[in-house]
Amino acid sequence: MIFTAIFVVFAAILVPLALKTVLEKNLTHSAIFLMTFLFVLSGLFIFLGASLVGTIELLVFIGAVVTLLVFTLMLTGGRELE
């Protein structure tokens, strides 16, 4: 029962973050929402017992991919989408 409630809480956090990532017009804000989404998703993986997948997601996706995306957006002047 408690595991289902915690899973629902994680899902309730993940769905709005995913929507904000896709629908945000500011690219830098979208990258920040993506990083937060991936962080919560890795927490969900760790909670479900897949600690290796959660750790890899933390290291690879958040540590490398999103950081590279943020630096790229800042160097190119990530403007708002029209």
N, C-alpha and C positions, 0 to 999 in steps of 0.2 A: 504493500500500500504506500509506504513512504517513498519507495523507489519510483513508483508511478508519479507521485506528486512532484518529486524532484525533476523527473524527466519532463513533465508538463511545464515546470518553471523554466527549464532550459529552452524548451521549444517556444515558449511565450517570449523569451528574450531573442531567440535566433530569427524568428520570422520577421519582426519589424526591422531588425538590423539588415537582413537580406534585402528587404524592400527599400530601405533607405540607401543601401549601397547602389542599387540599380537606378533609383529614381532621383538621386541627388544631382543637381546641376553643377555644383562646384566639384571639380575633379579631386582636389585635395581632401575635401570632406568625404567624398566617396571612398578614397583610399583609407581614411581613418575608420570609416564604418566597416570596410572590408577587414581591416586589421582587428577590430573589435569582434566582428563576427567569427573570424578564424580562431581568436583567443577563446571565446565562449564555446565554440565547437570542439576545440581540443580539450577543454574542461569536461565537456559532455562525453567525449571518448574515454577520458581517464575515469570518469564516474562509472561508465558502463563496463570497465574492466579491460579496455584496450589501451593500456598505458603506453605501449610502444607506438601505436598510431598517433595518440595524443602528443607524445613527446616529439615525434618526427614532424608533426604539423606545427608545433611550436617552433622548432629549430629551422625547418626548411621554409615554410610558408611565411610565418610572421617574421622570422629573423632575416630572411634573404629576399624573398619575392616582394613583399610589401615595402620593405625598406628601399629596395631598388626602385619600386614604383613611386614612392614618395620623393626620392631624390630626383628622379626623372621629371616628375611634375614640377618640382621646384626649380629645376634648371631650365626647363622649357617655358616657365611661366604659366602653369596650369590655370587656364582661364575657365570661366563658366561656359557650359554648353548652351547653345542658343536654340 
